[in-house]
Amino acid sequence: MAKHNAFYAQSGGVTAVINASACGIIEACRRHSDSIGKVYAGHNGIIGALTEDLIDVSQESDESIAALRHTPGGAFGSCRYKLKDIESHRVQYERLIEVFKAHDIRYFFYNGGGDSADTCLKVSQLSEKMGYPLTAIHVPKTVDNDLPITDNSPGFGSVAKYIATSTLEASLDIASMCATSTKVFVLEVMGRHAGWIAAAGGLAGQGEGEPPHLVIFPEVPFDRSKVMERVEYAVKNYGYCVIVVSEGARYEDGTFLADSGNTDAFGHRQLGGVAPTLAGMVKQDLGYKYHWAVADYLQRAARHLGARTDVEQAYAVGEKAVELAVAGENAKMPAIKRVSDNPYRWVIESAPLAEVANREKFMPRDFISEDGFGISETCRTYLSPLIQGEDFPPFENGLPKVARLKLARVEKRLPEFTI
Protein backbone atom coordinates (compact mmCIF):
# COMPACT_ATOMS: atom_id res chain seq x y z
CA MET A 1 0.00 0.00 0.00
CA ALA A 2 1.41 3.40 -1.02
CA LYS A 3 2.08 5.84 1.79
CA HIS A 4 1.08 9.50 1.60
CA ASN A 5 1.66 12.44 3.90
CA ALA A 6 -0.76 14.22 6.24
CA PHE A 7 -1.36 17.90 6.95
CA TYR A 8 -2.62 19.21 10.30
CA ALA A 9 -3.58 22.78 11.17
CA GLN A 10 -5.06 24.63 14.14
CA SER A 11 -7.70 27.28 13.59
CA GLY A 12 -9.31 30.13 15.51
CA GLY A 13 -9.06 30.86 19.21
CA VAL A 14 -7.03 28.18 20.94
CA THR A 15 -8.04 26.19 24.02
CA ALA A 16 -6.38 24.52 26.98
CA VAL A 17 -6.68 21.16 25.18
CA ILE A 18 -6.35 21.78 21.44
CA ASN A 19 -2.79 20.44 21.65
CA ALA A 20 -4.18 17.26 23.20
CA SER A 21 -6.07 16.78 19.93
CA ALA A 22 -2.83 17.44 18.04
CA CYS A 23 -1.17 14.81 20.21
CA GLY A 24 -3.94 12.33 19.42
CA ILE A 25 -3.65 12.96 15.68
CA ILE A 26 0.15 12.77 15.52
CA GLU A 27 0.45 9.68 17.70
CA ALA A 28 -2.30 7.93 15.71
CA CYS A 29 -0.56 8.83 12.45
CA ARG A 30 2.66 7.32 13.78
CA ARG A 31 0.79 4.12 14.63
CA HIS A 32 -0.56 4.03 11.06
CA SER A 33 2.87 4.38 9.45
CA ASP A 34 1.90 1.71 6.91
CA SER A 35 -0.44 4.20 5.18
CA ILE A 36 0.61 7.63 6.49
CA GLY A 37 4.11 8.94 5.84
CA LYS A 38 5.16 12.25 7.29
CA VAL A 39 2.92 14.62 9.22
CA TYR A 40 3.24 18.28 8.29
CA ALA A 41 1.69 21.05 10.38
CA GLY A 42 0.68 24.43 9.03
CA HIS A 43 2.52 27.27 10.74
CA ASN A 44 -0.24 29.61 11.91
CA GLY A 45 -3.04 27.38 10.72
CA ILE A 46 -4.37 27.40 7.18
CA ILE A 47 -2.10 30.35 6.39
CA GLY A 48 0.79 27.90 6.64
CA ALA A 49 -0.74 25.83 3.86
CA LEU A 50 -1.40 28.84 1.62
CA THR A 51 2.13 30.21 2.03
CA GLU A 52 3.74 26.74 2.05
CA ASP A 53 5.07 27.41 5.54
CA LEU A 54 5.06 23.82 6.72
CA ILE A 55 6.46 22.26 9.89
CA ASP A 56 7.99 18.78 9.71
CA VAL A 57 6.40 17.10 12.72
CA SER A 58 8.38 13.90 12.07
CA GLN A 59 11.42 15.66 13.51
CA GLU A 60 9.75 15.98 16.92
CA SER A 61 10.51 13.31 19.50
CA ASP A 62 7.84 11.02 20.95
CA GLU A 63 8.40 12.75 24.31
CA SER A 64 7.77 16.21 22.84
CA ILE A 65 4.60 15.06 21.11
CA ALA A 66 3.37 13.40 24.32
CA ALA A 67 3.97 16.68 26.18
CA LEU A 68 1.44 18.40 23.89
CA ARG A 69 -1.28 16.64 25.88
CA HIS A 70 -0.65 18.94 28.85
CA THR A 71 0.39 22.11 26.97
CA PRO A 72 -2.11 24.95 26.36
CA GLY A 73 -2.13 27.36 23.43
CA GLY A 74 -1.62 26.31 19.81
CA ALA A 75 1.75 24.58 19.53
CA PHE A 76 1.97 25.07 15.75
CA GLY A 77 0.34 28.49 15.64
CA SER A 78 -3.30 29.21 14.93
CA CYS A 79 -5.02 32.00 12.99
CA ARG A 80 -8.27 33.82 12.49
CA TYR A 81 -8.43 33.53 8.75
CA LYS A 82 -11.54 32.31 6.98
CA LEU A 83 -11.35 31.25 3.37
CA LYS A 84 -14.08 32.96 1.38
CA ASP A 85 -16.46 31.21 -1.02
CA ILE A 86 -14.91 29.07 -3.73
CA GLU A 87 -16.52 31.00 -6.59
CA SER A 88 -14.87 34.35 -5.84
CA HIS A 89 -11.69 33.06 -4.18
CA ARG A 90 -11.04 29.88 -6.14
CA VAL A 91 -7.34 30.76 -6.46
CA GLN A 92 -6.84 30.25 -2.72
CA TYR A 93 -8.39 26.80 -2.74
CA GLU A 94 -6.43 25.83 -5.82
CA ARG A 95 -3.27 27.00 -4.07
CA LEU A 96 -4.04 24.63 -1.16
CA ILE A 97 -4.34 21.72 -3.57
CA GLU A 98 -1.10 22.76 -5.29
CA VAL A 99 0.75 22.74 -1.95
CA PHE A 100 -0.75 19.38 -1.05
CA LYS A 101 0.28 17.95 -4.43
CA ALA A 102 3.81 19.33 -4.08
CA HIS A 103 4.27 17.57 -0.75
CA ASP A 104 2.24 14.42 -1.49
CA ILE A 105 -0.35 15.32 1.16
CA ARG A 106 -3.48 13.18 0.91
CA TYR A 107 -4.80 13.60 4.47
CA PHE A 108 -6.08 16.95 5.73
CA PHE A 109 -6.91 17.37 9.44
CA TYR A 110 -8.33 20.77 10.37
CA ASN A 111 -8.73 21.44 14.09
CA GLY A 112 -11.22 24.21 14.88
CA GLY A 113 -14.80 25.44 15.21
CA GLY A 114 -17.66 26.13 12.83
CA ASP A 115 -15.72 28.29 10.36
CA SER A 116 -12.96 25.70 10.01
CA ALA A 117 -15.58 22.98 9.50
CA ASP A 118 -16.82 25.03 6.56
CA THR A 119 -13.28 25.42 5.17
CA CYS A 120 -12.64 21.69 5.56
CA LEU A 121 -15.82 20.87 3.68
CA LYS A 122 -15.00 23.28 0.84
CA VAL A 123 -11.47 21.92 0.46
CA SER A 124 -12.90 18.42 0.28
CA GLN A 125 -15.39 19.45 -2.40
CA LEU A 126 -12.81 21.27 -4.51
CA SER A 127 -10.26 18.45 -4.34
CA GLU A 128 -12.94 16.13 -5.69
CA LYS A 129 -13.71 18.53 -8.56
CA MET A 130 -10.01 18.86 -9.36
CA GLY A 131 -9.52 15.12 -9.30
CA TYR A 132 -7.02 15.19 -6.46
CA PRO A 133 -7.57 12.38 -3.93
CA LEU A 134 -7.69 14.15 -0.56
CA THR A 135 -9.29 12.91 2.65
CA ALA A 136 -10.47 15.88 4.72
CA ILE A 137 -11.46 15.43 8.36
CA HIS A 138 -12.52 18.23 10.69
CA VAL A 139 -11.43 17.90 14.32
CA PRO A 140 -13.84 19.72 16.69
CA LYS A 141 -12.58 22.45 19.00
CA THR A 142 -14.21 25.47 20.55
CA VAL A 143 -14.55 26.87 24.05
CA ASP A 144 -17.96 28.24 23.03
CA ASN A 145 -19.48 24.73 22.89
CA ASP A 146 -21.60 25.81 19.94
CA LEU A 147 -20.83 23.06 17.40
CA PRO A 148 -23.88 21.01 16.39
CA ILE A 149 -24.24 17.20 16.54
CA THR A 150 -21.41 16.64 19.02
CA ASP A 151 -22.69 16.49 22.61
CA ASN A 152 -20.03 19.00 23.62
CA SER A 153 -16.94 20.56 22.07
CA PRO A 154 -13.41 19.75 23.25
CA GLY A 155 -12.06 22.85 24.97
CA PHE A 156 -15.34 23.73 26.63
CA GLY A 157 -15.09 21.42 29.64
CA SER A 158 -11.84 22.98 30.86
CA VAL A 159 -13.15 26.52 30.42
CA ALA A 160 -16.31 25.52 32.27
CA LYS A 161 -14.23 24.14 35.13
CA TYR A 162 -12.13 27.31 35.27
CA ILE A 163 -15.15 29.64 35.26
CA ALA A 164 -17.10 27.62 37.82
CA THR A 165 -14.03 27.52 40.07
CA SER A 166 -13.25 31.22 39.62
CA THR A 167 -16.87 32.16 40.35
CA LEU A 168 -16.82 30.10 43.54
CA GLU A 169 -13.49 31.47 44.75
CA ALA A 170 -14.19 35.12 43.88
CA SER A 171 -17.58 34.84 45.59
CA LEU A 172 -15.91 33.85 48.85
CA ASP A 173 -13.69 36.92 48.55
CA ILE A 174 -16.66 39.25 48.00
CA ALA A 175 -18.72 37.63 50.75
CA SER A 176 -15.93 38.15 53.27
CA MET A 177 -15.59 41.87 52.48
CA CYS A 178 -19.09 43.01 51.55
CA ALA A 179 -20.01 44.49 54.93
CA THR A 180 -17.52 47.34 54.48
CA SER A 181 -16.37 47.09 50.86
CA THR A 182 -17.45 45.71 47.49
CA LYS A 183 -21.13 44.84 47.14
CA VAL A 184 -21.24 43.75 43.50
CA PHE A 185 -18.80 41.65 41.49
CA VAL A 186 -19.15 41.15 37.72
CA LEU A 187 -17.27 38.38 35.89
CA GLU A 188 -17.26 38.60 32.10
CA VAL A 189 -16.81 35.35 30.20
CA MET A 190 -16.54 34.40 26.53
CA GLY A 191 -19.59 33.53 24.45
CA ARG A 192 -20.66 35.77 21.58
CA HIS A 193 -23.92 34.09 20.63
CA ALA A 194 -24.20 31.12 22.96
CA GLY A 195 -24.22 31.26 26.75
CA TRP A 196 -22.61 27.91 27.54
CA ILE A 197 -19.59 29.35 29.35
CA ALA A 198 -21.73 31.76 31.37
CA ALA A 199 -23.92 28.81 32.30
CA ALA A 200 -20.86 27.04 33.70
CA GLY A 201 -20.52 29.83 36.26
CA GLY A 202 -23.91 28.72 37.57
CA LEU A 203 -22.35 25.46 38.76
CA ALA A 204 -20.65 27.39 41.59
CA GLY A 205 -23.93 27.81 43.49
CA GLN A 206 -25.84 24.85 44.85
CA GLY A 207 -28.83 26.40 46.58
CA GLU A 208 -30.96 29.47 47.30
CA GLY A 209 -28.90 32.62 47.78
CA GLU A 210 -25.60 31.04 46.74
CA PRO A 211 -23.63 32.90 44.08
CA PRO A 212 -23.76 33.59 41.24
CA HIS A 213 -26.94 35.53 41.90
CA LEU A 214 -27.34 36.39 38.22
CA VAL A 215 -26.16 34.69 35.04
CA ILE A 216 -26.72 36.83 31.95
CA PHE A 217 -27.00 34.88 28.69
CA PRO A 218 -26.96 36.06 25.04
CA GLU A 219 -30.09 33.94 24.55
CA VAL A 220 -32.11 36.03 27.04
CA PRO A 221 -32.72 39.70 26.02
CA PHE A 222 -31.13 42.10 28.50
CA ASP A 223 -33.65 44.12 30.51
CA ARG A 224 -31.82 46.74 32.55
CA SER A 225 -34.62 47.38 35.05
CA LYS A 226 -35.10 43.66 35.76
CA VAL A 227 -31.36 43.10 36.15
CA MET A 228 -31.00 46.02 38.56
CA GLU A 229 -34.01 44.81 40.53
CA ARG A 230 -32.34 41.41 40.90
CA VAL A 231 -29.02 42.99 41.94
CA GLU A 232 -30.79 45.08 44.56
CA TYR A 233 -32.60 42.02 45.89
CA ALA A 234 -29.35 40.05 46.24
CA VAL A 235 -27.54 42.85 48.07
CA LYS A 236 -30.46 43.44 50.43
CA ASN A 237 -30.94 39.76 51.23
CA TYR A 238 -27.43 38.28 51.00
CA GLY A 239 -25.20 41.30 51.51
CA TYR A 240 -23.61 41.14 48.08
CA CYS A 241 -24.27 40.19 44.46
CA VAL A 242 -22.14 38.12 42.06
CA ILE A 243 -22.91 38.31 38.34
CA VAL A 244 -21.54 36.13 35.54
CA VAL A 245 -22.19 37.77 32.18
CA SER A 246 -21.53 36.52 28.68
CA GLU A 247 -19.61 38.90 26.39
CA GLY A 248 -22.48 38.54 23.93
CA ALA A 249 -25.21 39.88 26.25
CA ARG A 250 -27.62 41.87 24.11
CA TYR A 251 -30.78 43.92 24.14
CA GLU A 252 -34.11 42.85 22.68
CA ASP A 253 -33.21 44.39 19.30
CA GLY A 254 -30.01 42.34 19.09
CA THR A 255 -27.61 45.17 19.93
CA PHE A 256 -24.70 44.02 22.11
CA LEU A 257 -24.31 45.77 25.46
CA ALA A 258 -20.66 46.29 24.64
CA ASP A 259 -20.58 46.73 20.85
CA SER A 260 -17.34 48.61 20.03
CA GLY A 261 -18.45 49.41 16.48
CA ASN A 262 -15.66 47.38 14.83
CA THR A 263 -15.51 43.91 13.24
CA ASP A 264 -12.89 41.15 13.41
CA ALA A 265 -11.29 39.07 10.64
CA PHE A 266 -14.40 36.91 10.36
CA GLY A 267 -16.76 39.88 10.10
CA HIS A 268 -18.02 39.41 13.66
CA ARG A 269 -18.78 42.52 15.74
CA GLN A 270 -15.92 43.39 18.09
CA LEU A 271 -17.13 43.53 21.66
CA GLY A 272 -15.68 46.19 23.93
CA GLY A 273 -16.11 44.80 27.44
CA VAL A 274 -19.52 44.04 28.88
CA ALA A 275 -18.26 43.78 32.49
CA PRO A 276 -17.32 47.46 32.91
CA THR A 277 -20.46 48.45 31.00
CA LEU A 278 -22.68 46.46 33.36
CA ALA A 279 -20.73 47.58 36.43
CA GLY A 280 -21.25 51.18 35.34
CA MET A 281 -24.99 50.60 35.19
CA VAL A 282 -24.93 49.24 38.74
CA LYS A 283 -23.10 52.34 39.92
CA GLN A 284 -25.48 54.69 38.08
CA ASP A 285 -28.71 52.99 39.11
CA LEU A 286 -27.91 51.63 42.58
CA GLY A 287 -24.75 53.39 43.73
CA TYR A 288 -23.07 50.22 44.98
CA LYS A 289 -19.33 49.80 45.11
CA TYR A 290 -18.29 47.22 42.54
CA HIS A 291 -15.42 45.27 41.07
CA TRP A 292 -15.33 43.57 37.71
CA ALA A 293 -13.03 41.11 35.95
CA VAL A 294 -12.68 39.78 32.43
CA ALA A 295 -11.59 36.15 32.27
CA ASP A 296 -10.45 36.68 28.65
CA TYR A 297 -7.49 34.50 27.60
CA LEU A 298 -7.03 33.17 31.13
CA GLN A 299 -10.14 31.02 30.83
CA ARG A 300 -9.02 29.26 27.66
CA ALA A 301 -5.34 28.95 28.61
CA ALA A 302 -5.76 27.49 32.11
CA ARG A 303 -4.43 24.00 31.41
CA HIS A 304 -3.36 23.71 35.06
CA LEU A 305 -7.08 23.39 35.86
CA GLY A 306 -8.02 21.32 32.83
CA ALA A 307 -10.89 18.88 33.25
CA ARG A 308 -9.76 15.29 32.80
CA THR A 309 -12.91 14.54 30.83
CA ASP A 310 -12.07 17.36 28.42
CA VAL A 311 -8.46 16.26 27.97
CA GLU A 312 -9.51 12.69 27.26
CA GLN A 313 -12.16 13.77 24.76
CA ALA A 314 -9.80 16.19 22.99
CA TYR A 315 -7.26 13.40 22.54
CA ALA A 316 -9.96 10.93 21.48
CA VAL A 317 -11.38 13.10 18.67
CA GLY A 318 -7.85 13.58 17.31
CA GLU A 319 -7.19 9.86 17.40
CA LYS A 320 -10.58 9.06 15.84
CA ALA A 321 -9.98 11.59 13.04
CA VAL A 322 -7.01 9.52 11.85
CA GLU A 323 -8.96 6.27 12.13
CA LEU A 324 -11.77 7.73 10.01
CA ALA A 325 -9.30 8.96 7.40
CA VAL A 326 -7.44 5.66 7.17
CA ALA A 327 -10.80 3.87 6.86
CA GLY A 328 -11.56 6.00 3.81
CA GLU A 329 -14.17 8.34 5.28
CA ASN A 330 -14.15 11.87 3.92
CA ALA A 331 -15.72 15.24 4.84
CA LYS A 332 -16.51 13.98 8.31
CA MET A 333 -16.04 15.11 11.92
CA PRO A 334 -15.55 12.86 14.94
CA ALA A 335 -18.39 13.78 17.29
CA ILE A 336 -18.92 13.01 20.96
CA LYS A 337 -22.10 11.11 21.79
CA ARG A 338 -23.29 11.00 25.39
CA VAL A 339 -24.39 7.51 26.36
CA SER A 340 -25.42 8.25 29.96
CA ASP A 341 -25.28 11.08 32.53
CA ASN A 342 -24.61 9.13 35.72
CA PRO A 343 -22.27 7.43 35.41
CA TYR A 344 -21.09 9.66 32.59
CA ARG A 345 -20.24 7.60 29.52
CA TRP A 346 -19.51 8.71 25.98
CA VAL A 347 -18.37 7.36 22.62
CA ILE A 348 -17.02 8.95 19.42
CA GLU A 349 -19.08 8.74 16.26
CA SER A 350 -18.71 10.08 12.71
CA ALA A 351 -20.74 13.14 11.67
CA PRO A 352 -21.05 14.52 8.11
CA LEU A 353 -19.43 17.94 7.74
CA ALA A 354 -22.36 19.20 5.68
CA GLU A 355 -24.43 19.05 8.87
CA VAL A 356 -21.79 20.84 10.97
CA ALA A 357 -20.47 23.71 8.85
CA ASN A 358 -21.89 27.17 9.55
CA ARG A 359 -24.35 25.98 12.20
CA GLU A 360 -24.42 27.07 15.83
CA LYS A 361 -25.80 25.30 18.88
CA PHE A 362 -27.40 27.64 21.40
CA MET A 363 -28.49 27.10 24.98
CA PRO A 364 -31.89 25.35 24.98
CA ARG A 365 -34.54 27.35 26.84
CA ASP A 366 -35.06 24.51 29.32
CA PHE A 367 -31.38 24.83 30.32
CA ILE A 368 -32.10 28.34 31.61
CA SER A 369 -34.10 28.97 34.80
CA GLU A 370 -37.64 30.26 34.44
CA ASP A 371 -36.66 33.81 35.44
CA GLY A 372 -33.83 33.83 32.88
CA PHE A 373 -31.11 34.55 35.45
CA GLY A 374 -29.69 31.11 36.20
CA ILE A 375 -29.33 27.51 35.06
CA SER A 376 -31.92 24.76 35.42
CA GLU A 377 -31.35 21.32 36.92
CA THR A 378 -31.43 19.94 33.37
CA CYS A 379 -28.50 22.20 32.52
CA ARG A 380 -26.65 21.22 35.70
CA THR A 381 -27.06 17.56 34.78
CA TYR A 382 -25.60 18.28 31.34
CA LEU A 383 -22.68 20.44 32.53
CA SER A 384 -21.53 18.63 35.66
CA PRO A 385 -19.89 15.59 34.00
CA LEU A 386 -17.91 17.84 31.66
CA ILE A 387 -15.87 19.43 34.46
CA GLN A 388 -15.10 16.21 36.28
CA GLY A 389 -11.61 14.99 37.05
CA GLU A 390 -8.25 16.67 37.37
CA ASP A 391 -5.42 16.25 34.90
CA PHE A 392 -2.62 18.33 36.33
CA PRO A 393 0.41 18.93 34.08
CA PRO A 394 3.84 18.09 35.44
CA PHE A 395 5.46 21.01 37.26
CA GLU A 396 9.07 22.14 37.18
CA ASN A 397 10.52 24.89 39.38
CA GLY A 398 7.02 25.68 40.56
CA LEU A 399 5.59 26.21 37.05
CA PRO A 400 3.77 23.92 34.60
CA LYS A 401 6.11 22.10 32.26
CA VAL A 402 5.13 22.59 28.62
CA ALA A 403 6.16 21.09 25.29
CA ARG A 404 9.17 22.66 23.58
CA LEU A 405 9.07 21.86 19.88
CA LYS A 406 11.73 22.22 17.18
CA LEU A 407 9.19 23.49 14.61
CA ALA A 408 11.57 22.52 11.79
CA ARG A 409 10.46 23.98 8.46
CA VAL A 410 9.95 22.01 5.26
CA GLU A 411 11.78 23.20 2.16
CA LYS A 412 9.46 25.12 -0.18
CA ARG A 413 8.86 23.80 -3.68
CA LEU A 414 6.44 26.37 -5.10
CA PRO A 415 6.56 30.10 -5.96
CA GLU A 416 5.65 32.59 -3.25
CA PHE A 417 1.97 33.20 -2.68
CA THR A 418 0.44 36.37 -1.24
CA ILE A 419 -2.72 36.01 0.82
VENDASUL-V642199 format. One record per residue. N is the residue number from 1. RES is the residue in one small letter. SS is DSSP state (a for helix, b for strand, c for the rest). D_CENTER is the distance of its C-alpha to the mean C-alpha in whole Angstrom. Layout:
N:RES:SS:D_CENTER
N:RES:SS:D_CENTER
//
This chain:
1:m:c:37
2:a:c:36
3:k:c:33
4:h:b:30
5:n:b:27
6:a:b:23
7:f:b:21
8:y:b:17
9:a:b:15
10:q:b:11
11:s:c:10
12:g:c:8
13:g:c:7
14:v:c:6
15:t:c:5
16:a:c:9
17:v:c:9
18:i:a:8
19:n:a:12
20:a:a:13
21:s:a:12
22:a:a:14
23:c:a:17
24:g:a:17
25:i:a:18
26:i:a:20
27:e:a:22
28:a:a:22
29:c:a:24
30:r:a:26
31:r:a:27
32:h:c:28
33:s:c:30
34:d:c:33
35:s:c:31
36:i:b:28
37:g:b:29
38:k:b:27
39:v:b:24
40:y:b:23
41:a:b:20
42:g:b:19
43:h:c:19
44:n:c:17
45:g:c:15
46:i:a:17
47:i:a:20
48:g:a:21
49:a:a:22
50:l:a:24
51:t:c:25
52:e:c:26
53:d:c:25
54:l:b:24
55:i:b:23
56:d:b:26
57:v:a:23
58:s:a:27
59:q:a:28
60:e:c:26
61:s:c:27
62:d:a:26
63:e:a:26
64:s:a:23
65:i:a:21
66:a:a:21
67:a:a:20
68:l:a:17
69:r:a:16
70:h:a:16
71:t:c:15
72:p:c:12
73:g:c:11
74:g:c:12
75:a:c:15
76:f:c:16
77:g:c:15
78:s:c:12
79:c:c:13
80:r:c:13
81:y:c:16
82:k:c:16
83:l:c:19
84:k:c:22
85:d:c:24
86:i:c:26
87:e:c:29
88:s:c:29
89:h:c:27
90:r:a:28
91:v:a:29
92:q:a:26
93:y:a:25
94:e:a:29
95:r:a:28
96:l:a:25
97:i:a:27
98:e:a:30
99:v:a:28
100:f:a:27
101:k:a:31
102:a:a:32
103:h:c:30
104:d:c:30
105:i:b:27
106:r:b:27
107:y:b:23
108:f:b:20
109:f:b:17
110:y:b:14
111:n:b:10
112:g:b:8
113:g:c:7
114:g:a:10
115:d:a:12
116:s:a:12
117:a:a:13
118:d:a:16
119:t:a:17
120:c:a:17
121:l:a:19
122:k:a:21
123:v:a:22
124:s:a:23
125:q:a:25
126:l:a:27
127:s:a:28
128:e:a:30
129:k:a:32
130:m:c:32
131:g:c:33
132:y:c:31
133:p:c:30
134:l:c:26
135:t:b:24
136:a:b:20
137:i:b:18
138:h:b:14
139:v:b:12
140:p:b:9
141:k:c:5
142:t:c:2
143:v:c:3
144:d:c:5
145:n:c:7
146:d:c:9
147:l:c:10
148:p:c:13
149:i:c:15
150:t:c:13
151:d:c:14
152:n:c:10
153:s:c:7
154:p:c:7
155:g:c:5
156:f:a:6
157:g:a:9
158:s:a:10
159:v:a:8
160:a:a:11
161:k:a:13
162:y:a:13
163:i:a:14
164:a:a:16
165:t:a:18
166:s:a:18
167:t:a:20
168:l:a:22
169:e:a:23
170:a:a:24
171:s:a:25
172:l:a:28
173:d:a:29
174:i:a:29
175:a:a:31
176:s:a:34
177:m:a:34
178:c:c:34
179:a:c:38
180:t:c:39
181:s:c:36
182:t:c:32
183:k:c:32
184:v:b:29
185:f:b:25
186:v:b:22
187:l:b:19
188:e:b:16
189:v:b:13
190:m:c:10
191:g:c:10
192:r:c:12
193:h:c:13
194:a:c:12
195:g:c:13
196:w:a:11
197:i:a:10
198:a:a:14
199:a:a:15
200:a:a:14
201:g:a:16
202:g:a:19
203:l:a:19
204:a:a:21
205:g:c:24
206:q:c:26
207:g:c:29
208:e:c:31
209:g:c:31
210:e:c:28
211:p:c:25
212:p:c:23
213:h:c:26
214:l:b:24
215:v:b:20
216:i:b:20
217:f:c:18
218:p:c:17
219:e:c:19
220:v:c:22
221:p:c:24
222:f:c:25
223:d:c:28
224:r:a:30
225:s:a:33
226:k:a:31
227:v:a:29
228:m:a:31
229:e:a:33
230:r:a:31
231:v:a:30
232:e:a:34
233:y:a:35
234:a:a:32
235:v:a:34
236:k:a:37
237:n:a:37
238:y:a:34
239:g:c:35
240:y:c:32
241:c:b:29
242:v:b:25
243:i:b:22
244:v:b:19
245:v:b:18
246:s:b:15
247:e:c:15
248:g:c:15
249:a:c:19
250:r:b:21
251:y:c:25
252:e:c:27
253:d:c:27
254:g:c:23
255:t:c:24
256:f:b:21
257:l:c:23
258:a:c:21
259:d:b:22
260:s:b:23
261:g:b:24
262:n:b:22
263:t:b:20
264:d:c:17
265:a:c:17
266:f:c:16
267:g:c:18
268:h:c:16
269:r:b:18
270:q:b:18
271:l:b:18
272:g:c:20
273:g:c:19
274:v:a:20
275:a:a:21
276:p:a:24
277:t:a:25
278:l:a:25
279:a:a:27
280:g:a:29
281:m:a:30
282:v:a:31
283:k:a:33
284:q:a:35
285:d:a:35
286:l:a:36
287:g:c:37
288:y:c:35
289:k:c:33
290:y:b:30
291:h:b:27
292:w:b:23
293:a:b:20
294:v:b:17
295:a:c:14
296:d:a:13
297:y:a:11
298:l:a:13
299:q:a:10
300:r:a:8
301:a:a:11
302:a:c:13
303:r:a:13
304:h:a:17
305:l:a:15
306:g:c:13
307:a:b:14
308:r:a:16
309:t:a:15
310:d:a:11
311:v:a:13
312:e:a:15
313:q:a:13
314:a:a:11
315:y:a:14
316:a:a:16
317:v:a:14
318:g:a:15
319:e:a:18
320:k:a:19
321:a:a:18
322:v:a:21
323:e:a:23
324:l:a:22
325:a:a:23
326:v:a:26
327:a:c:27
328:g:c:27
329:e:c:25
330:n:c:23
331:a:c:21
332:k:b:19
333:m:b:15
334:p:b:15
335:a:b:14
336:i:b:15
337:k:b:18
338:r:b:19
339:v:b:22
340:s:b:23
341:d:c:22
342:n:c:25
343:p:c:25
344:y:c:21
345:r:b:21
346:w:b:19
347:v:b:20
348:i:b:18
349:e:b:19
350:s:b:20
351:a:b:18
352:p:b:20
353:l:a:18
354:a:a:20
355:e:a:19
356:v:c:15
357:a:c:15
358:n:c:15
359:r:c:15
360:e:c:13
361:k:c:13
362:f:c:14
363:m:c:16
364:p:c:19
365:r:a:22
366:d:a:23
367:f:a:20
368:i:b:21
369:s:c:25
370:e:c:28
371:d:c:28
372:g:c:25
373:f:c:24
374:g:c:22
375:i:b:21
376:s:c:23
377:e:a:24
378:t:a:23
379:c:a:19
380:r:a:20
381:t:a:21
382:y:a:18
383:l:a:15
384:s:a:18
385:p:a:18
386:l:a:14
387:i:a:15
388:q:c:18
389:g:c:19
390:e:b:19
391:d:c:18
392:f:c:19
393:p:c:20
394:p:c:23
395:f:b:25
396:e:b:27
397:n:c:29
398:g:c:27
399:l:b:24
400:p:b:21
401:k:c:22
402:v:c:20
403:a:c:20
404:r:c:23
405:l:c:23
406:k:c:26
407:l:c:24
408:a:c:27
409:r:b:27
410:v:c:29
411:e:c:32
412:k:c:32
413:r:c:34
414:l:c:33
415:p:c:34
416:e:c:32
417:f:c:30
418:t:c:29
419:i:c:25
//
